[in-house]
Amino acid sequence: MDKVVELEGSRSLEGMIDIATEHHQAGRLEDAAILYRRVLDEKPRHVDANHLLGVIAYQQDRFDTAVELIGKALPDRPASDPIRVNLGRALIGAGRLSEGAEALWSGGYYDEAEEACREAIARTPEDHLLYILLSRILMDDDRPREAETVIYQAFRRVPERDASAGNDTLDLSEYNSATKAFTYSIDIVGTCNLRCPSCPVGNLSDIERPKGFMDVGLFEEIVKKIKSECQNETPNLWLFNWGEPFLHPKLAEIIRIAKAHALPVMLSSNMTTKLDFKEVIRAEPETIKISLSGMTQEVYGKTHARGNIETVKENMRKLRRYIDEFDAKTVVYVSYHMYRHNICDYGDAVVFANSLNFDLLPIVAFFQPLEKMVELVENELSDVDKTLVDLLIEHPLVGVIMSKRIADPAQDCGLRSNAMAINHDGSVALCCGVYQPANMLGVKFTDLPHQELQALKYEHDFCKTCYKSHLSWLPIPPHQPEQNGVTHERQKENLYRKFRQSRGQE
């Protein structure tokens, strides 16, 4: 301990850590522990001292102490940091298998994480969160079919909700005076120029649907009816659903009509059209959302099929130029669709969006439409669709499991109670999530009053199928109680952080 005495006067914390590490590596654990503790006397939150003193506790089988000490060193550390791995091993030593598996998974130690998770499942086979965690471990380890098997096991283990508890009848009295907080999604264009595999225009391209542009006169009739039926609240007006609104040659005129009736306009675009949208910006829509899934053609083209990323970039620059030229109040934000293959481009997307003074909001990509989701729930997806699902950061069935487990079945589905989808020919869809002709209501929006249109939704067979498949848009509590020390929200948080950090984005 001569070096300990030598350092006593100078109080060089980093020097003490260096000497302590020498003792530690040489197996002189007690000598190393004395120095680590001395550092902590000076600086209680010192990362290395807490971590390495915790490692010594782990080596001495004092697992609870190891967890406490290593845990103090963990906050804000990268997912791949050895501290996280050592914490995982300490947690497993303390018998906290699920938490240990989660930490090891987050650190990229998939074999150890899988072993701990499977042991935890053997002990508590009813805990569906453990199956979700195991599926995430297997997906990250490039074993998607095994992950798929596990996630279906979790789905089957969650008890079925009482179907009679669902709100499958419409109380029309709620709609007699106004449609509060209501969203109208109007597809002014009956198709899209891209064929994205996660969208029905791409994955159900063999379905025969009417295509074309909404007539301007029809649009004005629809807007007038909306205004007459929504007197107490200003509804949301989205000029898109499955179509690309910037393909419409009279988009600017349509925006002006909506604004003349005091309806705020939101557009969503892939920004791959050749339309000179100067007049669109002059009409000043309230919001434009740009969908993006990469910054290089190789990455972007995989999930925005037929799109050209250079066209997107040029149109985004043009958009900024016109907003500045007309001093428009239009808010533009970029919705970056996060897949497993495109996190590498995320940082560049942030930089590019910020250079144009556009916000970038990452969103975890999901699988559409509802008809495909029913196939997924029933485990009837084609191999082509499974290839797309393998690109998703999160298997779609995870969200279904959480809905099946904790969503409030007494609540109504928001997609039918608070929204209406109108096709380019004026016909009404069951909701904004369906695509196939069988799931249209078979009537024009202008032919029936609001209450009767709503009632048709509640009578539709597919609405019942959707509800029984646990796909209805029901409120899910944001915070769930821990189950064996792990929450779904924390797993998700670790998942997204892990992806960003592993690719140098944080």
C-alpha positions as CSV (number, residue, x, y, z in Angstrom):
1,M,0.0,0.0,0.0
2,D,3.0,2.4,-0.4
3,K,1.4,4.0,-3.4
4,V,-1.8,4.6,-1.5
5,V,0.2,6.6,1.1
6,E,2.1,8.4,-1.6
7,L,-1.2,9.6,-3.1
8,E,-2.7,10.5,0.2
9,G,-1.3,14.0,0.2
10,S,-2.0,14.9,-3.4
11,R,-5.5,13.6,-3.4
12,S,-5.1,13.0,-7.2
13,L,-8.4,11.2,-7.9
14,E,-7.4,10.0,-11.3
15,G,-4.1,8.9,-10.0
16,M,-5.8,6.9,-7.3
17,I,-8.0,5.3,-10.0
18,D,-5.0,4.3,-12.0
19,I,-3.2,2.7,-9.0
20,A,-6.5,1.1,-7.9
21,T,-6.9,-0.4,-11.4
22,E,-3.4,-1.9,-11.2
23,H,-4.3,-3.6,-7.9
24,H,-7.6,-4.7,-9.3
25,Q,-6.1,-6.3,-12.4
26,A,-3.4,-8.0,-10.3
27,G,-6.1,-9.6,-8.1
28,R,-5.5,-7.4,-5.0
29,L,-9.1,-6.7,-4.6
30,E,-9.0,-5.3,-1.0
31,D,-6.2,-2.8,-1.9
32,A,-8.1,-1.7,-5.0
33,A,-11.4,-1.3,-3.0
34,I,-9.7,1.0,-0.4
35,L,-8.6,3.3,-3.2
36,Y,-12.0,3.2,-4.9
37,R,-13.7,4.1,-1.6
38,R,-11.2,6.9,-1.0
39,V,-12.1,8.4,-4.4
40,L,-15.8,8.1,-3.6
41,D,-15.2,10.0,-0.3
42,E,-14.0,12.9,-2.4
43,K,-16.5,12.5,-5.3
44,P,-19.5,10.2,-4.5
45,R,-20.7,10.2,-8.1
46,H,-17.4,9.2,-9.6
47,V,-18.3,6.9,-12.5
48,D,-15.2,4.7,-12.6
49,A,-14.9,4.3,-8.8
50,N,-18.6,3.3,-8.4
51,H,-18.4,0.9,-11.4
52,L,-15.2,-0.8,-10.5
53,L,-16.0,-1.1,-6.8
54,G,-19.2,-2.7,-7.9
55,V,-17.2,-5.1,-10.1
56,I,-15.3,-6.1,-7.0
57,A,-18.5,-6.7,-5.1
58,Y,-19.7,-8.9,-8.0
59,Q,-16.4,-10.8,-7.9
60,Q,-17.0,-11.5,-4.2
61,D,-20.6,-12.6,-4.9
62,R,-22.1,-9.6,-3.1
63,F,-24.5,-9.1,-5.9
64,D,-27.0,-6.7,-4.3
65,T,-24.1,-4.4,-3.4
66,A,-22.7,-4.7,-6.9
67,V,-26.1,-3.7,-8.4
68,E,-26.3,-0.7,-6.2
69,L,-22.8,0.5,-7.0
70,I,-22.8,-0.2,-10.7
71,G,-26.2,1.4,-11.0
72,K,-24.8,4.7,-9.7
73,A,-22.4,4.7,-12.6
74,L,-25.0,3.9,-15.3
75,P,-27.1,7.0,-16.0
76,D,-26.5,8.6,-19.4
77,R,-23.9,5.9,-20.4
78,P,-24.1,4.6,-24.0
79,A,-26.0,1.4,-24.6
80,S,-22.7,-0.5,-25.4
81,D,-20.8,0.7,-22.4
82,P,-19.3,-2.1,-20.3
83,I,-20.9,-0.7,-17.3
84,R,-24.3,-1.7,-18.6
85,V,-23.1,-5.3,-19.3
86,N,-21.6,-5.6,-15.8
87,L,-24.8,-4.3,-14.3
88,G,-26.7,-7.0,-16.2
89,R,-24.4,-9.7,-14.9
90,A,-24.8,-8.4,-11.3
91,L,-28.6,-8.3,-11.6
92,I,-28.6,-11.9,-12.8
93,G,-26.3,-12.9,-9.8
94,A,-28.9,-11.2,-7.6
95,G,-31.6,-13.3,-9.1
96,R,-33.2,-10.4,-11.0
97,L,-33.1,-12.3,-14.3
98,S,-35.4,-10.2,-16.4
99,E,-33.6,-6.9,-15.5
100,G,-30.3,-8.5,-16.1
101,A,-31.4,-9.8,-19.5
102,E,-32.6,-6.4,-20.4
103,A,-29.3,-4.7,-19.5
104,L,-27.3,-7.3,-21.4
105,W,-29.5,-7.0,-24.5
106,S,-29.1,-3.2,-24.4
107,G,-25.3,-3.8,-24.3
108,G,-25.4,-6.1,-27.2
109,Y,-24.6,-9.3,-25.3
110,Y,-27.3,-11.3,-27.0
111,D,-26.3,-14.9,-26.0
112,E,-26.1,-14.0,-22.3
113,A,-29.3,-12.0,-22.5
114,E,-31.2,-14.8,-24.2
115,E,-30.1,-17.3,-21.6
116,A,-31.2,-15.1,-18.7
117,C,-34.5,-14.3,-20.4
118,R,-35.3,-17.9,-21.2
119,E,-34.6,-18.8,-17.6
120,A,-36.8,-16.0,-16.4
121,I,-39.6,-17.3,-18.7
122,A,-39.2,-20.8,-17.3
123,R,-39.8,-19.4,-13.8
124,T,-42.7,-17.1,-14.7
125,P,-44.2,-18.3,-18.0
126,E,-47.2,-16.1,-17.6
127,D,-45.2,-12.9,-17.9
128,H,-45.8,-11.7,-21.5
129,L,-43.2,-8.9,-21.1
130,L,-40.5,-11.5,-20.9
131,Y,-41.6,-12.9,-24.2
132,I,-41.5,-9.4,-25.7
133,L,-38.0,-8.8,-24.4
134,L,-36.9,-12.2,-25.8
135,S,-38.3,-11.3,-29.2
136,R,-36.4,-8.1,-29.2
137,I,-33.2,-9.9,-28.3
138,L,-33.7,-12.4,-31.1
139,M,-34.5,-9.6,-33.6
140,D,-31.4,-7.8,-32.8
141,D,-29.5,-11.0,-33.1
142,D,-30.8,-11.3,-36.7
143,R,-33.1,-14.2,-35.9
144,P,-36.5,-12.8,-37.1
145,R,-38.4,-16.1,-37.5
146,E,-37.5,-17.2,-33.9
147,A,-38.5,-13.8,-32.7
148,E,-41.8,-14.1,-34.5
149,T,-42.5,-17.5,-32.9
150,V,-41.9,-16.0,-29.4
151,I,-44.1,-12.9,-30.0
152,Y,-47.0,-15.1,-31.0
153,Q,-46.5,-17.1,-27.9
154,A,-46.8,-13.9,-25.9
155,F,-49.9,-12.9,-27.8
156,R,-51.6,-16.3,-27.1
157,R,-50.8,-16.0,-23.4
158,V,-52.6,-12.7,-22.8
159,P,-56.2,-13.5,-21.9
160,E,-58.9,-12.4,-24.3
161,R,-60.8,-9.3,-23.3
162,D,-64.6,-9.6,-22.8
163,A,-66.0,-8.7,-26.2
164,S,-69.3,-7.6,-24.5
165,A,-67.4,-4.9,-22.7
166,G,-66.6,-3.1,-25.9
167,N,-68.6,0.0,-27.0
168,D,-70.1,-1.5,-30.2
169,T,-73.1,0.8,-30.3
170,L,-73.2,4.5,-31.1
171,D,-74.8,6.9,-28.7
172,L,-76.1,9.4,-31.3
173,S,-76.9,12.0,-28.6
174,E,-73.2,12.7,-28.4
175,Y,-73.2,14.0,-31.9
176,N,-76.4,16.0,-32.1
177,S,-74.8,19.4,-31.5
178,A,-71.2,19.0,-32.7
179,T,-68.4,16.6,-33.5
180,K,-65.9,17.6,-30.9
181,A,-62.2,17.3,-31.7
182,F,-63.2,15.5,-34.9
183,T,-60.7,14.8,-37.8
184,Y,-61.7,14.6,-41.4
185,S,-59.2,12.8,-43.6
186,I,-60.0,13.7,-47.2
187,D,-58.0,11.9,-49.9
188,I,-58.1,14.6,-52.6
189,V,-55.9,12.2,-54.8
190,G,-57.0,8.6,-55.2
191,T,-53.5,7.1,-55.4
192,C,-49.8,7.8,-54.8
193,N,-46.8,8.0,-57.0
194,L,-44.8,5.7,-54.7
195,R,-45.2,2.0,-53.7
196,C,-43.9,1.9,-50.2
197,P,-44.0,-1.7,-48.8
198,S,-45.5,-0.6,-45.5
199,C,-48.4,1.2,-47.2
200,P,-51.4,-0.5,-48.9
201,V,-50.7,1.4,-52.2
202,G,-47.5,-0.7,-52.3
203,N,-48.5,-4.0,-50.5
204,L,-52.0,-4.2,-51.9
205,S,-51.3,-2.9,-55.4
206,D,-53.4,-5.7,-57.0
207,I,-56.6,-4.3,-55.3
208,E,-58.8,-2.5,-57.7
209,R,-59.7,0.9,-56.3
210,P,-61.0,4.0,-58.1
211,K,-58.2,6.4,-58.9
212,G,-58.3,10.1,-59.8
213,F,-58.5,13.7,-58.5
214,M,-61.2,15.0,-56.3
215,D,-63.4,17.6,-58.2
216,V,-63.0,21.0,-56.7
217,G,-66.8,21.5,-56.7
218,L,-67.2,18.3,-54.8
219,F,-64.6,19.4,-52.3
220,E,-66.4,22.6,-51.6
221,E,-69.7,20.7,-51.1
222,I,-67.9,18.5,-48.5
223,V,-66.4,21.5,-46.7
224,K,-69.8,23.2,-46.5
225,K,-71.3,20.1,-45.0
226,I,-68.5,19.7,-42.5
227,K,-69.0,23.3,-41.4
228,S,-72.7,22.8,-41.0
229,E,-72.3,19.7,-38.9
230,C,-69.5,21.0,-36.7
231,Q,-70.7,24.3,-35.2
232,N,-69.0,24.2,-31.8
233,E,-65.5,23.0,-32.6
234,T,-63.2,23.6,-35.6
235,P,-62.4,20.1,-36.8
236,N,-59.0,18.9,-38.1
237,L,-58.9,18.8,-41.9
238,W,-56.3,16.5,-43.4
239,L,-56.0,16.5,-47.2
240,F,-54.5,13.1,-47.4
241,N,-55.0,9.5,-46.4
242,W,-53.4,6.9,-48.8
243,G,-53.0,9.4,-51.6
244,E,-50.3,12.0,-52.4
245,P,-52.0,15.5,-52.2
246,F,-49.2,17.3,-54.1
247,L,-50.2,15.3,-57.2
248,H,-53.5,17.3,-57.4
249,P,-53.2,20.0,-60.1
250,K,-55.6,22.3,-58.2
251,L,-54.2,21.8,-54.7
252,A,-53.7,25.5,-54.1
253,E,-57.4,26.2,-55.0
254,I,-58.5,23.4,-52.7
255,I,-56.5,24.9,-49.8
256,R,-58.0,28.3,-50.4
257,I,-61.5,26.9,-50.3
258,A,-60.9,25.2,-47.0
259,K,-59.4,28.4,-45.5
260,A,-62.3,30.5,-46.8
261,H,-64.5,28.3,-44.5
262,A,-62.1,28.8,-41.6
263,L,-60.8,25.2,-41.7
264,P,-57.1,24.6,-40.9
265,V,-55.4,22.5,-43.5
266,M,-52.8,19.8,-42.9
267,L,-50.9,18.1,-45.8
268,S,-48.6,15.1,-45.8
269,S,-46.3,14.5,-48.7
270,N,-43.4,12.3,-49.8
271,M,-42.1,15.4,-51.7
272,T,-41.2,13.4,-54.8
273,T,-43.6,15.1,-57.2
274,K,-42.5,17.5,-59.9
275,L,-45.3,20.0,-59.2
276,D,-44.1,23.6,-58.7
277,F,-45.9,24.2,-55.5
278,K,-45.3,28.0,-55.3
279,E,-49.0,28.6,-55.4
280,V,-49.6,26.0,-52.7
281,I,-47.3,27.9,-50.3
282,R,-48.9,31.1,-51.3
283,A,-52.3,29.6,-50.3
284,E,-50.6,29.0,-46.9
285,P,-51.7,25.7,-45.5
286,E,-51.3,25.5,-41.7
287,T,-49.1,22.3,-41.7
288,I,-47.0,20.2,-44.1
289,K,-45.6,16.9,-42.9
290,I,-42.8,15.4,-45.0
291,S,-42.4,11.6,-44.8
292,L,-38.7,10.5,-45.1
293,S,-36.9,7.2,-44.5
294,G,-33.3,7.9,-45.5
295,M,-30.8,10.4,-46.9
296,T,-29.1,8.2,-49.5
297,Q,-30.9,6.5,-52.3
298,E,-29.8,3.0,-51.3
299,V,-31.4,3.5,-47.8
300,Y,-34.4,5.7,-48.8
301,G,-35.4,3.6,-51.8
302,K,-35.9,0.5,-49.8
303,T,-38.9,1.9,-47.9
304,H,-40.0,4.7,-50.2
305,A,-40.1,2.6,-53.3
306,R,-40.0,4.5,-56.6
307,G,-38.9,7.7,-54.8
308,N,-35.8,9.7,-55.5
309,I,-34.1,11.2,-52.5
310,E,-32.4,14.0,-54.5
311,T,-35.9,15.1,-55.7
312,V,-37.0,15.1,-52.1
313,K,-34.1,17.2,-51.0
314,E,-34.6,19.7,-53.9
315,N,-38.3,20.0,-53.1
316,M,-37.6,20.6,-49.5
317,R,-35.2,23.4,-50.4
318,K,-37.8,24.9,-52.7
319,L,-40.4,24.7,-49.9
320,R,-38.1,26.7,-47.6
321,R,-37.5,29.2,-50.4
322,Y,-41.2,29.8,-51.1
323,I,-42.1,30.0,-47.4
324,D,-39.5,32.7,-46.9
325,E,-40.5,34.5,-50.2
326,F,-44.2,34.8,-49.1
327,D,-43.5,35.1,-45.4
328,A,-45.9,32.2,-45.0
329,K,-46.9,31.0,-41.6
330,T,-47.0,27.3,-42.7
331,V,-45.3,25.0,-40.2
332,V,-43.2,22.2,-41.8
333,Y,-41.9,19.2,-40.1
334,V,-40.1,16.0,-41.2
335,S,-41.5,12.7,-40.1
336,Y,-38.5,10.4,-40.2
337,H,-39.8,6.8,-40.4
338,M,-37.4,4.7,-38.3
339,Y,-36.6,1.2,-39.6
340,R,-33.8,-1.2,-38.7
341,H,-32.0,-0.4,-41.9
342,N,-32.1,3.5,-41.8
343,I,-31.0,4.6,-38.4
344,C,-27.6,5.1,-40.1
345,D,-29.1,8.1,-42.0
346,Y,-30.9,9.6,-39.0
347,G,-28.2,12.1,-38.0
348,D,-27.8,13.4,-41.6
349,A,-31.6,13.8,-41.8
350,V,-31.6,15.9,-38.6
351,V,-28.8,18.1,-40.0
352,F,-30.5,18.6,-43.3
353,A,-33.9,19.4,-41.8
354,N,-32.4,21.8,-39.3
355,S,-30.5,23.6,-42.1
356,L,-33.9,24.4,-43.6
357,N,-35.3,25.4,-40.2
358,F,-37.7,22.4,-40.3
359,D,-38.2,20.3,-37.2
360,L,-37.5,16.6,-37.5
361,L,-39.7,14.2,-35.5
362,P,-38.7,10.5,-35.6
363,I,-41.6,8.0,-35.7
364,V,-41.3,4.3,-35.4
365,A,-42.5,2.9,-38.8
366,F,-45.6,0.7,-38.6
367,F,-47.4,-1.8,-40.8
368,Q,-50.6,-0.9,-42.8
369,P,-53.5,-1.2,-43.6
370,L,-55.8,-2.8,-41.0
371,E,-56.7,-5.6,-43.4
372,K,-53.0,-6.6,-43.4
373,M,-52.8,-6.2,-39.6
374,V,-55.7,-8.7,-39.2
375,E,-53.7,-11.2,-41.3
376,L,-50.7,-10.6,-39.0
377,V,-52.8,-11.2,-35.9
378,E,-54.0,-14.5,-37.5
379,N,-50.4,-15.4,-38.5
380,E,-51.3,-15.5,-42.2
381,L,-48.9,-12.9,-43.6
382,S,-47.1,-13.7,-46.9
383,D,-43.3,-14.1,-47.0
384,V,-43.1,-10.8,-48.8
385,D,-44.9,-9.0,-46.0
386,K,-42.8,-10.8,-43.4
387,T,-39.7,-9.4,-45.1
388,L,-41.1,-5.9,-44.5
389,V,-42.0,-6.7,-40.9
390,D,-38.4,-7.8,-40.4
391,L,-37.3,-4.2,-41.2
392,L,-39.5,-2.7,-38.5
393,I,-37.8,-1.7,-35.2
394,E,-40.7,-3.2,-33.3
395,H,-42.8,-6.2,-34.4
396,P,-46.4,-4.9,-34.9
397,L,-47.8,-7.6,-32.7
398,V,-46.2,-6.0,-29.6
399,G,-48.6,-3.1,-29.8
400,V,-51.5,-5.5,-30.2
401,I,-50.4,-7.4,-27.1
402,M,-50.3,-4.2,-25.1
403,S,-53.7,-3.3,-26.3
404,K,-55.0,-6.8,-25.6
405,R,-53.6,-6.6,-22.1
406,I,-54.2,-3.1,-20.8
407,A,-56.3,-1.0,-23.2
408,D,-59.7,0.0,-21.7
409,P,-62.3,-2.0,-23.6
410,A,-65.1,0.3,-22.3
411,Q,-63.6,3.1,-24.4
412,D,-64.6,3.6,-28.0
413,C,-62.2,3.3,-30.9
414,G,-61.0,6.8,-31.8
415,L,-60.8,6.0,-35.5
416,R,-64.5,5.5,-35.7
417,S,-65.8,7.8,-33.0
418,N,-63.6,10.9,-33.7
419,A,-62.6,10.6,-37.3
420,M,-64.0,10.2,-40.8
421,A,-62.1,9.2,-44.0
422,I,-63.5,10.5,-47.3
423,N,-62.2,9.1,-50.7
424,H,-61.4,11.2,-53.7
425,D,-64.8,10.4,-55.3
426,G,-66.7,11.5,-52.2
427,S,-67.4,8.0,-50.9
428,V,-66.8,7.3,-47.2
429,A,-64.4,4.6,-45.8
430,L,-65.1,2.7,-42.7
431,C,-62.1,4.5,-41.2
432,C,-58.7,5.9,-42.2
433,G,-57.0,2.5,-41.6
434,V,-58.8,0.4,-44.2
435,Y,-58.1,0.1,-47.9
436,Q,-60.1,-2.7,-49.5
437,P,-63.4,-1.9,-51.3
438,A,-65.3,-4.2,-49.1
439,N,-64.6,-1.9,-46.2
440,M,-66.0,1.2,-47.7
441,L,-69.4,2.3,-46.4
442,G,-71.0,2.4,-49.9
443,V,-72.4,5.9,-49.6
444,K,-71.3,9.4,-50.5
445,F,-70.3,11.8,-47.7
446,T,-72.8,14.4,-49.0
447,D,-75.7,11.9,-49.1
448,L,-76.2,11.3,-45.4
449,P,-76.0,13.4,-42.2
450,H,-73.1,12.9,-39.9
451,Q,-75.0,10.8,-37.4
452,E,-76.2,8.3,-40.0
453,L,-72.7,7.9,-41.5
454,Q,-71.3,7.2,-38.0
455,A,-74.0,4.7,-37.4
456,L,-73.0,2.8,-40.5
457,K,-69.5,2.3,-39.1
458,Y,-70.8,0.7,-36.0
459,E,-72.9,-1.8,-38.0
460,H,-70.0,-2.8,-40.2
461,D,-68.7,-6.4,-39.9
462,F,-65.0,-5.4,-40.3
463,C,-65.3,-3.0,-37.4
464,K,-66.2,-6.0,-35.2
465,T,-63.4,-8.0,-36.7
466,C,-60.9,-5.2,-36.0
467,Y,-62.1,-4.9,-32.4
468,K,-61.9,-8.7,-31.8
469,S,-58.3,-8.6,-33.3
470,H,-57.4,-6.0,-30.7
471,L,-56.6,-3.5,-33.4
472,S,-59.1,-0.8,-32.4
473,W,-57.7,2.6,-31.4
474,L,-58.2,2.4,-27.7
475,P,-56.5,4.4,-25.0
476,I,-53.5,2.7,-23.5
477,P,-52.2,4.0,-20.1
478,P,-48.8,5.5,-20.6
479,H,-47.4,4.1,-17.4
480,Q,-47.7,0.4,-16.4
481,P,-46.8,-1.3,-13.2
482,E,-43.5,-3.2,-13.2
483,Q,-43.7,-6.9,-13.9
484,N,-40.6,-8.8,-12.5
485,G,-38.8,-5.5,-12.5
486,V,-39.3,-4.6,-16.1
487,T,-41.9,-2.3,-17.8
488,H,-42.8,-2.2,-21.4
489,E,-42.1,1.5,-21.6
490,R,-38.6,1.0,-20.3
491,Q,-38.0,-1.8,-22.8
492,K,-39.1,0.5,-25.6
493,E,-37.0,3.4,-24.4
494,N,-33.9,1.1,-24.3
495,L,-34.8,-0.2,-27.7
496,Y,-34.8,3.2,-29.4
497,R,-31.8,4.5,-27.5
498,K,-29.9,1.3,-28.3
499,F,-30.5,1.8,-32.0
500,R,-29.5,5.4,-32.1
501,Q,-26.4,4.9,-29.9
502,S,-25.2,1.8,-31.8
503,R,-25.0,3.9,-34.9
504,G,-23.4,6.9,-33.4
505,Q,-26.5,9.1,-33.3
506,E,-26.2,9.9,-29.6
